[in-house]
């Protein structure tokens, strides 16, 4: 029950997620008001003309619904990004979030959506979502990590212009070493190509 109660609280506080639900027809969706219901149990079969006001209900998105909120070209790509997000606190002490062993998969996916789309992390002490600082150059949260910087470098045609250098410092907290970064970027893109080649095979 603790997992379910915690997930309900996380969903309730995820205002962006709840707002996105207002335009949905809640047929079959999991919802909470005192206890968990399916939309069809609460409202019967619905059409766009008789959708009830759902302000008194908390939408509890399922895993597949949360996954649909994140755009990725392939399921493999989505899984890889999600895996990186989950394991990061194990190796990076500066990660702005952490998980306890009792987190459910729904809680983990909700945390990933809130972090990726809205730049927010769950604050257990405050029982709410806290906003992270965003980079004023690229607009992403400053804790996204190295993969984002490598892709930015490639997108900006291998340019070490002032914008890229400011973006780098904003994300990593120290000045760019061009020679070291060029070498590490070659290794990164080589691994990316090898990964894509293996997928084709």
C-alpha positions in Angstrom: 0.0 0.0 0.0 2.9 2.4 0.7 4.0 2.2 -2.9 0.5 2.9 -4.2 0.0 5.8 -1.7 3.3 7.3 -2.7 2.5 7.1 -6.4 -0.9 8.7 -5.9 0.8 11.6 -4.1 3.4 11.9 -6.8 0.7 12.0 -9.5 -1.4 14.5 -7.6 1.5 16.9 -7.3 2.5 16.4 -11.0 0.3 19.4 -12.1 1.6 19.2 -15.7 0.5 15.6 -16.0 -2.9 16.2 -14.4 -3.5 19.2 -16.7 -2.7 17.1 -19.8 -5.4 14.8 -18.7 -8.2 17.3 -18.8 -8.7 16.8 -22.6 -8.8 13.0 -22.3 -11.8 10.8 -22.2 -11.3 8.7 -19.1 -12.5 5.4 -20.4 -10.4 2.6 -18.8 -7.9 5.0 -17.2 -6.9 4.5 -13.6 -8.2 7.3 -11.4 -8.3 8.0 -7.7 -10.9 9.6 -5.4 -10.8 7.8 -2.0 -10.0 4.6 -3.8 -8.7 3.6 -7.3 -11.2 3.3 -10.1 -11.2 2.7 -13.8 -12.7 5.5 -15.8 -15.4 3.2 -17.2 -16.3 2.1 -13.6 -16.9 5.7 -12.7 -18.5 7.2 -15.7 -19.6 4.3 -18.0 -19.0 4.5 -21.7 -18.1 8.1 -22.7 -18.2 10.2 -25.8 -16.6 13.7 -26.3 -19.9 15.3 -25.5 -20.5 13.9 -22.1 -17.0 13.9 -20.5 -17.5 14.8 -16.8 -15.4 17.4 -15.0 -12.5 15.4 -13.5 -11.1 18.1 -11.2 -12.0 16.0 -8.2 -10.1 13.0 -9.5 -6.4 12.2 -9.7 -5.3 10.5 -12.9 -2.9 7.6 -12.3 -1.1 7.1 -15.6 0.0 3.5 -16.4 3.5 2.7 -17.6 2.6 2.6 -21.3 0.8 6.0 -21.0 3.9 7.6 -19.3 6.2 6.1 -22.0 4.0 7.6 -24.7 4.7 11.1 -23.3 8.4 10.8 -24.2 9.3 11.0 -27.9 12.0 8.6 -29.0 12.5 7.1 -32.5 12.6 3.5 -31.2 11.6 1.6 -28.1 15.3 0.6 -27.7 16.3 4.2 -27.6 13.7 5.0 -25.0 14.8 2.0 -22.9 18.4 3.1 -23.1 17.7 6.7 -22.0 15.5 5.4 -19.2 18.2 3.0 -18.0 20.8 5.8 -18.0 18.4 7.9 -15.9 17.8 5.1 -13.4 21.5 4.1 -12.8 22.9 7.6 -12.8 22.5 8.2 -9.0 24.5 5.0 -8.4 27.6 6.4 -10.1 27.1 10.2 -10.0 27.0 11.7 -6.6 26.0 15.1 -8.1 22.8 13.6 -9.6 19.9 15.9 -8.4 17.6 12.9 -7.7 17.8 9.5 -6.0 15.5 6.4 -5.7 14.8 4.1 -2.8 14.7 0.3 -3.4 10.9 0.3 -2.9 10.1 2.5 -5.9 7.6 0.9 -8.3 8.1 1.0 -12.1 5.3 3.5 -12.3 7.1 5.8 -9.9 10.3 5.5 -11.8 8.6 6.3 -15.2 6.8 9.2 -13.7 10.0 10.5 -12.3 11.6 10.2 -15.8 8.8 12.0 -17.5 8.8 14.9 -15.0 12.6 15.2 -15.2 12.9 15.0 -19.0 9.8 17.0 -20.0 9.5 19.5 -17.2 12.9 19.7 -15.5 11.5 18.6 -12.1 12.6 16.0 -9.5 10.6 14.5 -6.7 11.5 16.0 -3.3 10.6 13.4 -0.7 11.0 15.8 2.2 8.6 18.4 0.8 6.3 15.7 -0.8 6.4 17.7 -4.1 8.2 18.3 -7.4 11.1 20.7 -7.3 12.2 22.6 -10.4 15.8 22.3 -11.6 17.9 25.1 -13.1 17.7 25.2 -16.9 20.5 26.1 -19.3 20.0 29.6 -20.8 21.7 28.5 -24.0 20.0 25.2 -25.0 17.0 25.3 -22.6 17.5 21.8 -21.1 18.0 21.1 -17.4 21.6 21.6 -16.4 22.0 18.0 -15.0 21.1 16.2 -18.3 24.7 15.0 -18.7 27.4 14.3 -21.3 25.4 12.6 -24.0 23.4 15.8 -24.4 26.5 17.9 -24.8 28.0 15.5 -27.4 24.8 15.7 -29.4 24.8 19.5 -29.1 28.4 19.5 -30.3 27.4 17.4 -33.3 24.3 19.5 -34.0 26.3 22.7 -33.9 28.7 21.3 -36.6 31.7 20.7 -34.2 31.9 24.3 -33.4 33.5 25.5 -30.2 31.7 28.9 -30.4 30.9 31.0 -27.3 27.4 29.6 -27.1 28.6 26.0 -26.9 31.3 26.9 -24.4 28.7 28.6 -22.2 26.4 25.6 -22.6 29.2 23.2 -21.6 30.1 25.3 -18.5 26.4 25.6 -17.5 26.0 21.8 -17.6 29.3 20.7 -16.1 30.3 23.6 -13.9 33.8 24.1 -15.4 35.5 25.5 -18.5 35.7 23.4 -21.7 39.1 21.7 -22.5 38.8 21.6 -26.3 41.4 19.0 -27.0 40.2 16.6 -24.3 36.6 17.0 -25.4 37.3 16.4 -29.1 39.0 13.1 -28.2 36.2 12.0 -25.9 33.6 13.0 -28.5 35.3 10.8 -31.1 35.0 7.8 -28.8 31.4 8.6 -28.0 30.3 8.8 -31.7 32.3 5.7 -32.5 30.3 3.8 -29.9 27.1 5.3 -31.2 27.8 4.1 -34.7 28.8 0.6 -33.5 25.6 0.4 -31.6 23.5 1.4 -34.6 25.5 -1.1 -36.7 24.7 -3.9 -34.3 20.9 -3.0 -34.4 21.0 -3.3 -38.2 22.6 -6.7 -38.0 
